Amino acid sequence: MTQPASIHMGHGQMVDIVTVGPDAWELVFSEAGVTDYRAPPLAEVEVDAIDASGRIHPLAVSAGSDGSRVKASGHVAGAYRTRVRVLHGDHFHTRESLLPGAVALAPTPGPNGGALARFDDGLDVELSWIDPTRWQLTFLRNGKPASAPASATVVAQAVGPRAEDYQIRNLATESGPSGETLVVGGKIKDAVFARLTVKGATGEQVRSIPIVPA
């Protein structure tokens, strides 16, 4: 599967991503039938690059080469997906999409058949299905079962399919059936990626990974 060019941000707003150098993209904003469409103010746009390991690289936004464009600069080398957030009224619309021409990657398999997210300091989190509305997160350190952190320190989001415009769904996190697990639940049945944030004493780590299909 490869990604068609445009990302639908909602309310008719489209974004196309164009590479403009080794460390920069331009986001081209448009709307069907509008010849002079203007990009949103810079303060209303956020962009991340996502590499093959699932690591997130926030990009700096600045004015683009014309009024319909926003430049996003930073660590884009090796990226195959992007996360774009645009303010619509009083809330952000968020999409995580493959880049144009990028090919979807297979999940990294975990020891229990789920998808593995690899964090720093030897921490891994395996995501596996419980049922159509719940995933189990199993925590490992250096390949061995490890105590799960408090549920309040882990944020999970599901990323829907292209048919749903790669919409982001926030999930509820609760204690799991064992000390090494947490359970997250919500609208996940058609999810294609998961975004996991683990908060610790030294900050937070974020990974966005492909998942094993339901």
N, C-alpha and C positions, 0 to 999 in steps of 0.2 A: 504494500500500500504506500502510495506517495501522496503528498499534500498538494491539492490545488492551491492557486495563488492566494485567494482572498480569505480573510478571516471575518466572519460576520459578528460584529460587536453588539448588535441589537438596534432597533429603531431605524433600520435601513443603513446604518453606518458600517462601512467596509474598511478593512485595513489590508494593504499589501506590503510585504516586507521585501526590500531591495538591498542587497549588499553594496556598500559604497567604499569599502576599503577593508584592510585586514582586521580592523578593530571597530567597525561601525556598520550599522544598518540605517536605512531610512524607512520610516513607516509612512506610507502614502494613504491618506484618508480620502474616502469618496462616498458618494451616495448616488444611486441610479437616478439619472435625469437631472442632476445638479452639476452644471458645468464649472462653477466657481466655488466648489466646496472647500471650506477652510478647516485646517487641523484644529483640534481643541487647544486651549492654553496649555503651556508646558506643565504647569502645576497640576493639571488634570490627567496626565498620562504617566504611567509607570510601565517599565519594560524589564524583563529578565531574560537572559539566555540560559538554556538548560542543556547540559552536556550529556554524553552517553552514560555517565555514571549516575545521572540523576541530580548532580550538584547544580545549585542555583547561582547564577552570576548576575546580580543587579547591575543595570546599565544606567549611565547618566544621560538625561535627555536635554536636548538643546534645539534651537531653531533649525529646520531643514532647509533644503535648497530652494523651496518656494513655499507659498502659503498653505499648501495642502499637505506638507510633509513635516515630520518630526524626526530628528536625528537621535539615534540611540548608540552610545559609544561605551566600549569597555571590552570585557573578555567574551568575544563572540566566536573565537577560534574553537572549533570542535563542537559547536552547538548543533543540535538537530531539532530542537524544539524551542518554543518561546512562550512566555507568559506575558500577556498584555492586559493592562487595567486602564479603563477610561471612565472618567466621571460622567454619569448621566443623571442630571438633576441632583438629587441628594444622596446618591449611592453609586458605587463603582460597578461596572460590568467587567467581568474577568473571564479571560479565555486562556487555555493552554493548548497550543496547536503545534503540529509538526511544521517545520519551515518548508518553504517551497522546494519541491524536489527531494526532500528528505524521506528516507524509508524508515518505517516503524521498526523498532528493535524488539527482540524477544525478551521476556522477563529473565532476570537472573534467578535460577532455581534455588530455593532454600532446601534445608534438610527434610522438611515435611511436605514438599511438593508445592509450596506456595512461592510467591515472588519475594525476592530479597532486596532490601534497601540497605546499602552499606554506608555507614557513617564513620566519623573519625574515631580514633582511639580504640579500634577493635570492636566497635558496637555495630551489630547488625540487627535489623528488624525484619522478620518474615511475616508477610501478609497472606493469609489464607481464608478461604470462604467458610462461613458457618452455615449461612442460609442466604436467600436473596436480599436480605436487608442488613446483614451483619458480617463483618470481617473480624478475624482474630489476629492480633499482633503479638508475635512471640519474640521475646528479646534474647539476644545472644551476645556474648562478649568473647572474642577470640575463638569463635566456633562452639562455645559451650553455653548451655542455658544460663541466663542471668536474671536477676530480679528486675521486674518491670518498674519503671518510675511511677510516680503518682499520676493518676489519670488527668489531673489538671495541668500537667506539664507536657502533655502530648496532644497535638492538634492534627486531626486527619481530615482530608478533603478528598472527595471523589471527583474525577474529571470525566464528564460524559462524552459520548461519541460525536463525530462530526455532524451526524443528523440532529443532534441537540446543540450544535454550535460549540462543542467542547466546553459547555457550561461547568462551573465549579459548584459542587454541592458540599456544604459544611456538614460534618458528621458529629454525632454525640459520642463521647469517650467515657467508658466506665471500666470498673475492675473486671478482670477475666476470671476463668475457672481455676487458675493456678497463679502462683506468685510470679511466674515468668511471663504472664500474658495480660493484655488488655483487650477489650472488645469495643469496636466502633460500629455505629449503626446509622442508617439513613437511606437515602436514594442511591443505591450502588449497583442495582441489577444490571444496568447497561454500561457501567463504567469501563473505561479503557486504560486509565492511569490513576494513580493515587499519589497524593502529595502529603508527606508526613513531616511534621515539625516536632523536634524533641528539644525541650528547654532544660538547660542545666545551669549550674552555678557560674559558668564562664560564658554564658550566652546560649544561643539556640542554633541548632543545625536543621537544615531543610533538605529534603530529597523529594524528587518527583519521578516516579518509576512506572514502567508498564506493568500490568498485573496479569495473572493467569486468568483466562476467560472463565466466566461462570459455568 
